[in-house]
Amino acid sequence: VNEEGQIWQLTDWEYVSNEGRWTNVPTKSGRNDAKSIAVAKDGTVWYTQADDVIYRTSTAADGANQPFWIAGQEGGKGVSVAPIDKDFAYCVNNKGELWQLSNGSWHQFPTYQNRTDAQSVTTGRVGVPVYVDRSGSIFVYPAGSPGGGVQPEWWRVDLGDVGSVTSVFGQDSDEIWCVNAVGQVWIY
């Protein structure tokens, strides 16, 4: 997603070093109103719109006559989305709350000490949620816990010399990549 709110897709990946092709993908509204984008393990693409509505790409299971973009699920609104597959995702809304899509509906998901200060969320290859709060701290949910129905015990990541984090990606439960407030990339 670029700063004008447009979604772009790189095709011919094997030629990326030799002028790969970028294709502009229209949003559901047809306007340039995309804010963030993420890809699930099953290949479905999810994005958040300026009005915080969450959309994902349709799949064959959704029916042949479905539009390209369909709502992630009724009631799903967020500023950041972290999908695991077409039916399971996390999002952060504009109130700083973390939500989880499972079994066809969105449910509020407790954060570290039940605070409402989440800023963005991501999941790694194994679906472990990782979020950044408004102060720039990183929190990781224990591996294997999503959907377990128990109160989460978030791990607060010791940032050491990293400083305040602005962006994070959880590769898996043991590897976290982040960008700090001064533009440096760090790995944990």
C-alpha positions as a Markdown table, in Angstrom:
| # | Residue | x | y | z |
|---|---|---|---|---|
| 1 | Val | 0.0 | 0.0 | 0.0 |
| 2 | Asn | 1.5 | 3.3 | -1.0 |
| 3 | Glu | 1.0 | 6.7 | 0.7 |
| 4 | Glu | -1.8 | 7.5 | -1.7 |
| 5 | Gly | -3.8 | 4.5 | -0.4 |
| 6 | Gln | -3.3 | 2.3 | -3.5 |
| 7 | Ile | -2.7 | -1.4 | -3.4 |
| 8 | Trp | 0.1 | -2.7 | -5.7 |
| 9 | Gln | 1.0 | -6.3 | -6.5 |
| 10 | Leu | 4.5 | -7.4 | -7.8 |
| 11 | Thr | 4.2 | -10.1 | -10.4 |
| 12 | Asp | 6.9 | -12.1 | -12.1 |
| 13 | Trp | 8.8 | -12.3 | -8.8 |
| 14 | Glu | 11.7 | -14.2 | -10.4 |
| 15 | Tyr | 12.4 | -11.1 | -12.4 |
| 16 | Val | 12.3 | -8.7 | -9.5 |
| 17 | Ser | 15.9 | -7.8 | -9.9 |
| 18 | Asn | 15.3 | -7.2 | -13.6 |
| 19 | Glu | 12.3 | -4.9 | -13.5 |
| 20 | Gly | 9.5 | -7.0 | -12.1 |
| 21 | Arg | 6.0 | -5.9 | -13.0 |
| 22 | Trp | 3.8 | -4.0 | -10.5 |
| 23 | Thr | 0.1 | -4.1 | -11.0 |
| 24 | Asn | -2.3 | -1.6 | -9.3 |
| 25 | Val | -5.1 | -3.6 | -7.6 |
| 26 | Pro | -8.3 | -1.5 | -7.0 |
| 27 | Thr | -9.7 | -1.5 | -3.5 |
| 28 | Lys | -13.3 | -2.7 | -2.8 |
| 29 | Ser | -14.5 | 0.9 | -2.9 |
| 30 | Gly | -12.6 | 1.8 | -6.1 |
| 31 | Arg | -11.0 | 4.7 | -4.3 |
| 32 | Asn | -7.4 | 5.0 | -3.0 |
| 33 | Asp | -8.3 | 4.3 | 0.6 |
| 34 | Ala | -6.2 | 1.3 | 1.7 |
| 35 | Lys | -4.2 | 1.7 | 4.9 |
| 36 | Ser | -2.4 | -1.6 | 5.6 |
| 37 | Ile | -2.1 | -5.0 | 4.0 |
| 38 | Ala | -1.1 | -8.5 | 5.0 |
| 39 | Val | -1.0 | -12.0 | 3.4 |
| 40 | Ala | -2.2 | -15.1 | 5.2 |
| 41 | Lys | -0.5 | -18.5 | 5.2 |
| 42 | Asp | -3.1 | -19.8 | 2.7 |
| 43 | Gly | -2.4 | -16.9 | 0.3 |
| 44 | Thr | -5.5 | -14.8 | 1.0 |
| 45 | Val | -4.7 | -11.0 | 1.0 |
| 46 | Trp | -6.3 | -8.8 | 3.6 |
| 47 | Tyr | -6.3 | -5.0 | 3.8 |
| 48 | Thr | -7.8 | -2.3 | 6.0 |
| 49 | Gln | -9.5 | 0.7 | 4.4 |
| 50 | Ala | -9.6 | 4.3 | 5.5 |
| 51 | Asp | -13.0 | 3.7 | 7.2 |
| 52 | Asp | -11.3 | 0.8 | 9.1 |
| 53 | Val | -13.4 | -1.9 | 7.3 |
| 54 | Ile | -11.3 | -5.1 | 6.7 |
| 55 | Tyr | -11.5 | -6.9 | 3.4 |
| 56 | Arg | -9.9 | -10.1 | 2.0 |
| 57 | Thr | -9.6 | -11.7 | -1.4 |
| 58 | Ser | -12.3 | -14.1 | -2.3 |
| 59 | Thr | -11.4 | -17.8 | -2.8 |
| 60 | Ala | -13.0 | -20.6 | -4.7 |
| 61 | Ala | -14.7 | -21.7 | -1.5 |
| 62 | Asp | -16.5 | -18.4 | -1.4 |
| 63 | Gly | -18.3 | -19.1 | -4.7 |
| 64 | Ala | -17.5 | -18.3 | -8.3 |
| 65 | Asn | -19.7 | -15.2 | -8.4 |
| 66 | Gln | -18.1 | -13.5 | -5.4 |
| 67 | Pro | -16.4 | -10.1 | -5.9 |
| 68 | Phe | -12.6 | -10.0 | -5.8 |
| 69 | Trp | -12.7 | -8.3 | -2.4 |
| 70 | Ile | -15.1 | -9.5 | 0.3 |
| 71 | Ala | -15.6 | -8.2 | 3.9 |
| 72 | Gly | -13.2 | -10.1 | 6.2 |
| 73 | Gln | -16.3 | -10.8 | 8.4 |
| 74 | Glu | -19.2 | -8.7 | 9.6 |
| 75 | Gly | -18.2 | -6.3 | 12.3 |
| 76 | Gly | -14.5 | -6.5 | 11.5 |
| 77 | Lys | -12.9 | -3.0 | 11.7 |
| 78 | Gly | -9.3 | -2.3 | 12.2 |
| 79 | Val | -6.3 | -0.1 | 11.5 |
| 80 | Ser | -4.0 | -3.2 | 11.4 |
| 81 | Val | -4.8 | -6.8 | 10.3 |
| 82 | Ala | -2.8 | -10.0 | 10.8 |
| 83 | Pro | -4.5 | -12.9 | 9.0 |
| 84 | Ile | -3.6 | -16.6 | 9.5 |
| 85 | Asp | -6.0 | -17.9 | 6.8 |
| 86 | Lys | -9.3 | -16.9 | 5.2 |
| 87 | Asp | -11.2 | -17.6 | 8.4 |
| 88 | Phe | -8.8 | -16.7 | 11.2 |
| 89 | Ala | -7.2 | -13.3 | 11.8 |
| 90 | Tyr | -6.3 | -10.7 | 14.4 |
| 91 | Cys | -6.8 | -6.9 | 14.1 |
| 92 | Val | -6.2 | -3.8 | 16.1 |
| 93 | Asn | -9.0 | -1.2 | 16.1 |
| 94 | Asn | -8.8 | 2.6 | 16.4 |
| 95 | Lys | -9.4 | 2.3 | 20.2 |
| 96 | Gly | -6.2 | 0.2 | 20.7 |
| 97 | Glu | -8.2 | -3.0 | 21.3 |
| 98 | Leu | -7.0 | -6.4 | 19.9 |
| 99 | Trp | -9.7 | -8.5 | 18.2 |
| 100 | Gln | -9.6 | -12.1 | 16.9 |
| 101 | Leu | -11.7 | -13.6 | 14.1 |
| 102 | Ser | -12.5 | -17.2 | 14.7 |
| 103 | Asn | -15.5 | -19.5 | 14.2 |
| 104 | Gly | -17.1 | -16.9 | 11.9 |
| 105 | Ser | -17.2 | -13.9 | 14.3 |
| 106 | Trp | -14.9 | -11.3 | 15.9 |
| 107 | His | -14.2 | -11.5 | 19.6 |
| 108 | Gln | -12.2 | -9.0 | 21.7 |
| 109 | Phe | -8.8 | -10.6 | 22.6 |
| 110 | Pro | -7.2 | -9.6 | 25.9 |
| 111 | Thr | -3.9 | -7.7 | 25.6 |
| 112 | Tyr | -1.0 | -7.5 | 28.0 |
| 113 | Gln | -2.6 | -6.5 | 31.4 |
| 114 | Asn | -5.9 | -5.9 | 29.5 |
| 115 | Arg | -4.7 | -2.5 | 28.3 |
| 116 | Thr | -6.2 | -0.8 | 25.3 |
| 117 | Asp | -3.0 | 0.6 | 23.8 |
| 118 | Ala | -2.3 | -1.8 | 20.9 |
| 119 | Gln | -1.0 | 0.0 | 17.7 |
| 120 | Ser | -0.4 | -2.8 | 15.2 |
| 121 | Val | -0.5 | -6.6 | 15.1 |
| 122 | Thr | 1.2 | -9.3 | 13.0 |
| 123 | Thr | 1.5 | -13.1 | 13.0 |
| 124 | Gly | 4.4 | -15.2 | 12.0 |
| 125 | Arg | 4.5 | -18.5 | 10.1 |
| 126 | Val | 3.0 | -20.4 | 12.9 |
| 127 | Gly | 0.2 | -17.9 | 13.6 |
| 128 | Val | 1.6 | -16.5 | 16.9 |
| 129 | Pro | 0.2 | -13.0 | 17.4 |
| 130 | Val | 2.7 | -10.2 | 18.1 |
| 131 | Tyr | 1.7 | -6.6 | 18.8 |
| 132 | Val | 3.3 | -3.2 | 19.3 |
| 133 | Asp | 1.7 | -0.9 | 21.8 |
| 134 | Arg | 1.6 | 2.9 | 21.6 |
| 135 | Ser | 4.7 | 3.3 | 23.7 |
| 136 | Gly | 6.7 | 1.2 | 21.2 |
| 137 | Ser | 6.9 | -2.0 | 23.2 |
| 138 | Ile | 6.5 | -5.5 | 21.7 |
| 139 | Phe | 4.3 | -8.3 | 23.1 |
| 140 | Val | 4.2 | -11.9 | 22.0 |
| 141 | Tyr | 1.5 | -14.5 | 22.7 |
| 142 | Pro | 2.9 | -17.9 | 23.7 |
| 143 | Ala | 3.2 | -20.4 | 20.8 |
| 144 | Gly | 0.3 | -22.8 | 20.4 |
| 145 | Ser | -2.1 | -20.7 | 22.5 |
| 146 | Pro | -4.4 | -19.0 | 20.0 |
| 147 | Gly | -7.9 | -20.4 | 20.2 |
| 148 | Gly | -7.1 | -22.2 | 23.4 |
| 149 | Gly | -9.8 | -20.5 | 25.4 |
| 150 | Val | -7.6 | -19.6 | 28.3 |
| 151 | Gln | -6.6 | -16.1 | 29.5 |
| 152 | Pro | -3.4 | -15.2 | 27.6 |
| 153 | Glu | -0.1 | -14.7 | 29.2 |
| 154 | Trp | 1.6 | -12.2 | 27.0 |
| 155 | Trp | 5.4 | -12.0 | 26.9 |
| 156 | Arg | 6.9 | -8.5 | 26.9 |
| 157 | Val | 10.0 | -8.5 | 24.7 |
| 158 | Asp | 13.1 | -6.9 | 26.2 |
| 159 | Leu | 14.0 | -4.3 | 23.6 |
| 160 | Gly | 17.5 | -3.5 | 25.0 |
| 161 | Asp | 19.2 | -1.1 | 22.7 |
| 162 | Val | 16.4 | -1.1 | 20.1 |
| 163 | Gly | 14.4 | 1.8 | 21.6 |
| 164 | Ser | 10.8 | 2.5 | 20.6 |
| 165 | Val | 9.4 | 0.2 | 17.9 |
| 166 | Thr | 7.2 | 1.4 | 15.1 |
| 167 | Ser | 6.8 | -1.8 | 13.0 |
| 168 | Val | 7.1 | -5.5 | 13.8 |
| 169 | Phe | 6.9 | -8.9 | 12.1 |
| 170 | Gly | 6.9 | -12.2 | 14.0 |
| 171 | Gln | 8.7 | -14.7 | 11.8 |
| 172 | Asp | 7.9 | -17.4 | 14.3 |
| 173 | Ser | 7.7 | -17.7 | 18.1 |
| 174 | Asp | 11.5 | -17.4 | 18.3 |
| 175 | Glu | 12.3 | -14.7 | 15.7 |
| 176 | Ile | 10.9 | -11.2 | 15.6 |
| 177 | Trp | 11.9 | -8.5 | 13.2 |
| 178 | Cys | 11.2 | -4.8 | 13.9 |
| 179 | Val | 11.9 | -1.2 | 12.8 |
| 180 | Asn | 12.6 | 1.3 | 15.5 |
| 181 | Ala | 11.7 | 5.0 | 15.7 |
| 182 | Val | 15.0 | 6.1 | 14.1 |
| 183 | Gly | 14.5 | 3.7 | 11.1 |
| 184 | Gln | 16.9 | 0.9 | 12.1 |
| 185 | Val | 16.0 | -2.8 | 11.4 |
| 186 | Trp | 16.5 | -5.2 | 14.3 |
| 187 | Ile | 16.0 | -8.9 | 14.8 |
| 188 | Tyr | 15.3 | -10.7 | 18.1 |
